[in-house]
Amino acid sequence: MPDPHATSERLSGAQRRALAATLLAVALATLDTTLVNTALPGIAAALDASPKAAIWVINAYQLAVVATLLPFAALGDRFGPRPVYLGGLAFFTLAALGSMAADSLVSLAIARALQGVGTSALMSVNIALIRLIFPPARLGQGVGVNALVVGVAFAAGPTVASIVLSLGSWRWLFALNLPLGLLAFGFALPGLPGLPRPGHRVDPLAALLTALTFGALIAALGAGAQHAPALLVLGLAALALGSGALLLRRQAGHPAPMLPVDLLRRPMFALSVLTSVSSFATQGLAFVSLPFFFEAVLQRDPLQTGFLLAPWAIVVAAAAPLAGRLSDRVPPGLLGGLGLALLSAGMAALALLTPEASVPDIVARMALCGAGFGLFQSPNLKALMSAAPPERSGGASGMVAVSRLSGQALGAALVALCFGLAGERGPVWALALGAGTAALAAVASALRLRVG
């Protein structure tokens, strides 16, 4: 691959193929997540499960992703992104067949967890590849393109899910992964760069401890939200804390630790991680609760729900390229803080809707949320990656994905908690809580102005 620090405005052919493969992986993972979130009420009904129990379909996926992200990121630093990407893509595509064939909530949750492992491999090298493809002066543009694809996939997902569900079974949603997976292979095999000079050796014990730490943490959140026995919740929390302590001890003094606590000592990096976790918790609260909110609270049918979810993602897609270019000029703390304040206002406005609300009123509030999220995403990605040295791109990329998925998993767990506490009003509580997590993210973003 040509020198990534070249200043040419045009990408080479190899870089364009690598970019296409990278963006297809992002689209595949994002579309898959959005399809399942939108279809969750229908899946719950088809499998005779309660809404609270059905959220385990999401929790199992997110648990698998968060537990394995940093080990895969370390493998990417050690062997390069190509084998991690190709292995993850193959695993994700095959696991989609398992999700398609699932005949119970338990079997679907297991299949989704396996898909989560494939997604984890893809996402662990995503931003590292973007940093490799684009020169430093155009990194904001690169993450803006990445955010644009995420926005388009989010925009397409609810509508595609509603159309598919209106024509046939939810199982066909997972069949969509197969042609997209084959297309991604078509770009990746000739386009992704080969093996670089070997990096730091991967520590298998550290990988196991990392998986235990994050897996037990997400499981404890999910179990607590589902009102599982206190002994189980406390046991999982103790496992997370114990594994985390052993991991920190194991990695003490390592030049490139799997859990990059050394990067968290950089104020800009730490604040950007906090901003990311809080903002994606808001997204998790929104996209898990909104299908139930539209159908149960606002009395809309599944087809209308798909179209009402689309404005958020459409506006994110429209704002992403602009935010990416602005992030090369405007401090991320300012741009991200403004976007997150808009997101908080939009979430509060959605929580106040009643069944008499008109479609334009709903669309306007969803668009406000999308504008806020679109302004936040690219500046935050650039801040995270720029705060890490180039040789730690894999670890930084892993933390980008861990913070995103941890936030989304926290959001999903909080939705289950809201359902358990408020019953039919659970979606309203979840949206109101999302306004609060977005406000917290705005404060964390603004604090970066003091350390930038």
WOPEFEN-V320502 format. One line per field, one symbol per residue. ss: DSSP state (A for helix, B for strand, O for the rest). A space follows every 50 residues. Layout:
ss->???
This chain:
ss->OOOOOOOOOOOOAAAAAAAAAAAAAAAAAAAAAAAAAAAAAAAAAAOOOO AAAAAAAAAAAAAAAAAAAAAAAAAAAAAOAAAAAAAAAAAAAAAAAAAA AOOOAAAAAAAAAAAAAAAAAAAAOAAAAAAAAOOAAAAAAAAAAAAAAA AAAAAAAAAAAAAAAAAOOOAAAAAAAAAAAAAAAAAAAAAOOOOOOOOO OOOAAAAAAAAAAAAAAAAAAAAAAOOOOAAAAAAAAAAAAAAAAAAAAA AOOOOOOOOOAAAAOOAAAAAAAAAAAAAAAAAAAAAAAAAAAAAAAOOO OAAAAAAAAAAAAAAAAAAAAAAAAAOOOOOAAAAAAAAAAAAAAAAAAA AOOOOOOOAAAAAAAAAAAAAAAAAAAAAAAAAAAAOOOAAAAAAAAAAA AAAAAAAAAAAAAAAAAAAAAAAAAAAAAAAAAAAAAAAAAAAAAAAAAA OO
